[in-house]
Amino acid sequence: MVTLSGCVYTAGAPPGEAVGATQGALLGGVAGAVIGNQSRHPLAGAAVGAGLGALAGAAIGSNNTAAAPNCPPGYVCTPIEAPPPPSGIPPAIYAPEPEFPSSPPTMAWYPPLQAYIAVGFPFPFFYFGGAYYYQYGGFWYSGPGYRGPWRPVRVLPPTFRGFHGQDWDGYQNQARRYLSNPQWGRFRAGGRGR
């Protein structure tokens, strides 16, 4: 016997209706014999029980075959159910959207990241490649302007992959130094970087 994705192949296996009819006939025959024995006609009870069991089993087998329409001939297919979630793992909790300061921040060019960084901002906020990015609650978001609309980032640009949110204060201190040097670019968020 070989198991393939919820299907079991048995050489020469009859279709689902035949399997159901055979199982139904056996169960019906046993039940009919018991009932017939009580009424003192065990053979007649067994025959009637086997006939009714075969019909019921064929109907059940037919329903099982219909439940797996892609089941190849000779296979008995049962749907594979997803395993239950592991216990002890809490469900994912997403952070609420952060409070953005009312006035847009000054964005300073930050050479180590090759991106603009928001100076004096309460959480990691950047401008890179024509889009704004921020990290909040362990997740990254991007949008076309300072006020969004924001969407989760599916593929983070390589420039941010080494960034760690807990180092934001250090990034801020360095960004202030770049901001004070007129050779580095700067702009007000909402406008475009240069």
Sequence and secondary structure as in RCSB ss.txt:
>XXXX:A:sequence
MVTLSGCVYTAGAPPGEAVGATQGALLGGVAGAVIGNQSRHPLAGAAVGAGLGALAGAAIGSNNTAAAPNCPPGY
VCTPIEAPPPPSGIPPAIYAPEPEFPSSPPTMAWYPPLQAYIAVGFPFPFFYFGGAYYYQYGGFWYSGPGYRGPW
RPVRVLPPTFRGFHGQDWDGYQNQARRYLSNPQWGRFRAGGRGR
>XXXX:A:secstr
 EEETTEEE TT   HHHHHHHHHHHHHHHHHHHHHHHTT HHHHHHHHHHHHHHHHHHHHHHHHHH TT  TTE
EE         TT             SS  EEEEETTTTEEEEET SS EEEETTEEEEEETTEEEEESSTT   
EE SS  GGGTT  GGGHHHHHHHHHHHHHSTTS EEETTS   
